Amino acid sequence: MRLWKVTEEQFKEIQEQEGKAWYNIIVDLGEKDGFKILTITGDWLNEIDLPSSRYIEIIKKGLKETTEWPDEEIKNYLKKFINS
């Protein structure tokens, strides 16, 4: 997981840049060190587009950096969500 400290204004700007109509749900993930953790997502019931292979590699790299899982564990984890 990656966390960035941003102001409420900056958070709204990020949502606007990502596409507020697409990323229309703000999720409260609790707190860490006294800071509220929020993320944005969408409500896609019929999602048909899978992430590109380039983006999957970015996800794998992020998981490796933040979890130190071996490659096989990352592969098994991603299989729950995508064919990797």
Sequence and secondary structure as in RCSB ss.txt:
>XXXX:A:sequence
MRLWKVTEEQFKEIQEQEGKAWYNIIVDLGEKDGFKILTITGDWLNEIDLPSSRYIEIIKKGLKETTEWPDEEIK
NYLKKFINS
>XXXX:A:secstr
       HHHHHHHHHHH TTTS EEEEEEEETTEEEEEEE   TT      HHHHHHHHHHHHHHH   HHHHH
HHHHTTS  
